[in-house]
Amino acid sequence: MDEDQEQAGPVDAARARELTEQLRAAIEDVRAAVLVLARRVRAAHQARVWTALGMDSWSAYALSEFGIGRSTAYRLLDLAAVAEAIEDTVQAELGVSHAWDSTDLVLPVRAVVDLKGRTAELTDLIAERLADAHQDPGGGVLPAETIGGIVAAAIAEVRARPDVPVAELETGPAPDGVTTEAWRRHVAIGRDLAAQERAAQHRIGVLALEVVPAYVSDRQAEDLLARVANDIGISTDEILACRRYAISGSVRAMDGW
């Protein structure tokens, strides 16, 4: 039996670490592939390759050439647009490009759903954080991993924010007896706390994946993670939800927590 088709079940620590390293390598390959995909989608769409091949539209081209449906074809364009916006922001702030993609958290495919319509919010935050880091005394040239970390943290923060647009939150009417400035400050604090909570949940999910790899079902993982959950003071259901969040990259996995 191929090792990738190995029966799921309890393993010793050495095998668990081996499987974890294999999974880590596979995830790194996927992350790199997503960024390459985004750039090539952008290049193909800008070149209107479908017209040269005698097709009517991008979606018709994607279906004919790759067997990809209309919704997926346009989701790929969303992915390319977000990648381009990030790259343009880094280029504008620092005069470099492609350095941001060294991070291990940038642009999971599912993030596009959460970031669609919020690209300006994301790039404004990235620009602000890059400017702060670049002006830090003694900072010098920012290393690629620092740039990537800033981008990754901004993506995680924007994805964790409420779905209500920031402009609406900050300019909407304050409750009676509360000044507009105080209201904006309270909203900002609330957003920060929500982002911190999501970041903590994601870290718990990553911890859970180190104990029980992603290929193991929730039912099989439940008994193995029950003790970990008890030791860190949360329920088994919550650590399973965190694990699903780490696997999918979607905060919707945490609905209800």
N, C-alpha and C positions, 0 to 999 in steps of 0.2 A: 504493500500500500504506500502511495506517495505520502511524504511527510505533511504536505499541505492538506491531505484528506484524512489525517489522523483522527481517530475517534476522540471526541471531547470527553474529558473526565479529569479527576484529580491527578496531579503530577507532582514529582518532587521539586525541590527548590531549583536545582540545576536545570531541569527541563523547563521549568517556568521561566527562568531567566533567559534561556535560549530562545523560547517562543516569543518572549517580550522583545528581544533584540531583533528577531526576524520581523516582528510587527513594526517596530520602530523604523527599520530600513524600508519596509513597504510603504509606510506613511510618508517618509521623506521623499520617496520616488513619486508618490501621488502629488505631494505638495509642489514639487518641481514641475511635474507634468501640467498641473493646473495653470501655473504661470506661463509656461510655454504655450499652452492651449489658448489662453487669453490673448497673447500677442499675435498668434497666427490667425485666430478668428478675426481680430481687428484688421490685420493686413489683408485678409481675403475679402472682408466686407468692404473695406475702403477701395479695393481694386475692382469691386463689382464683378467678381469672377463668374457669376452665374450668367451674365450677359454674353461673355465670350464663349460660354459653353452652350448657348442657345436656350437658356431657361428663363422663365418669367420673373422669378423672385428668389430671394435668399432662402426662404423656407422650402421652395421647390428644389433648389440646389441641395440643401442639407438632406432632404428626404431621398433624393435620387442618388447622391454620392455616398451618404453615410447611414441611410436608414433612420435618420433622426426626425422626429415629429416637429410640428410647427412650434409648440410651446418650448420644447427643449432648444430648438434653433435660436429662438429669440432670447432665451435665458443665457445662452452663450454670448450673445451680444451684450446683455446686461453685465456679464462677468468681464468682458473686454472693456466696457465703458468704465467700470469701477477701477480696474487695473490701470487704465490710461489716466484717469483722474488722479489716482495716487501718484503715479509716475510724474505727471505734470507738476504736482504740488511739490514733490521732493526736488525736482529739477529747478523749480522757481525759487525755492527757499535756499537750496544748498549748491545748485549748479552741477549736481550729479544725478544720474539715473541708474536704475537697476540695482542700486545698493540696498534698497528697502526689502528686496525679496529674499534676503538671507534668513529672515526670521522663520520660525517653524509654525507660526500661527496665521500667517497672512492669507487671506482670501480662501478659506474653505468654500467649496462650491455652494453649500447650503447658506452661506452668509449672504449671498447675493439677494436672496428673498428678503432678508431683513434690511439690507442696505439700499434696496431699490427705492428711489425717491428721496434718499437721505445722503446722496453723494456730497452735496454742498456742505451739509452738517459735518460729514466725516472729514472732508479735505480742510475745512476751516479749523477743526480740532488738530489735525496733523500739522498744519502750518503753524499754529500757535505753539504746539509742543516742540516742533523743530526749532522755531525761533528762540524759544526759551533755552533749549539745550545748546544751541549754537552760540548764544550770548553768554553762557556760563563762563566766568573768568577761568582761564587756564584750560578751557575745554579743547581748543584747537580744532582740528578736523575731526568730525564725528566718525567713529568706526562704523562699518556696514552693519554690524550686529546691533549697535545702538540705534541706528536709523530704523532697522527692521523691528526692533523692540518697540520703538515709539509708534510705528505704524500699526503693529499688532495690538498694542494696548488701546489705541484709538478705535480700532475696529471693534474690539471687545466691548469698549465703553459705549459706543454708539448703538451696537446691537442690544445692549442691556438696558438702554434708555426706554422710557415709555414710548408707545407708538405715536403719541401726540407730538406734532412738529414742535421743535424748540421755540421757533418764533411765536407760536401760539401760547406756549407755556409762559414765555417771558413778557409778552405784551398784553396778555389777557387781563381782564379786570381783577384787581385784588379783592379779597373779602372785605366786608365792612370793618373799619377800624384798623386795617393793616395798610401801611404805605406801600406804594408800588415797588420801591427799592427793597423793602423788607420781604415782600412777597417773592421777588425775583431771587433774593438770597436764599429763602427757604426752599424754593423750587430747585435751585442749584444744589443745595445740600442734599435734598431728597434724591436727586439724580445720582449724585456721587455715592450715596449710601447704597442705592440700587445696583450701581455698577460694581461696587465692592462686594456686595452679596453674590452677584452673578460670577464674579471672578473667583470667589471662594468656592462656590459650587462647582465651577469648572475644575479647580485644583483638586477637590475631593473626587471628582469623576476620574481625573487622571490617576490619582492614587488607587482608586478602585480598579482601574484597568491594569495597573501593575500587579495587582493581586489576582484578578480574574480577567484574562484577555477578552477582546471584543467578540471573538468567535463563539464564546460560551453564552448560551441563552440566559435570559433573566431568571428563569426557573432554576437552572443549574447554578447560577451565580448567587442566588438568594442565601443559601445556607453558608456558603463560603464568605460572604460579605457581612453576615449578621454580626459576627464578633467585632469586625472592624467598625461597623456602625455604632455598636454599643460602646466601644472604647473611646470613640470621638464624640459621643453624646448626641447622635442623631438616630432616626429610625432606619430600619432596613429598606423600607419603601423610598425614603429620601436618598439613601446612598445609591440605590438602583436608578433613581431619576437622574442623579448627578452623573452616573456612569453613562446613561443614555445621552445626556447633554455632551459629555466629552467625546462620545463616539460620533454623534450627528453634527455637532457644532451649532445646533439650533437651541435657542433659549426656550423654545416651545416644549422641549422635553421636560422642563421644570415647572410646567403649568400646575398650579395647585400647591406649590411649595414656596 
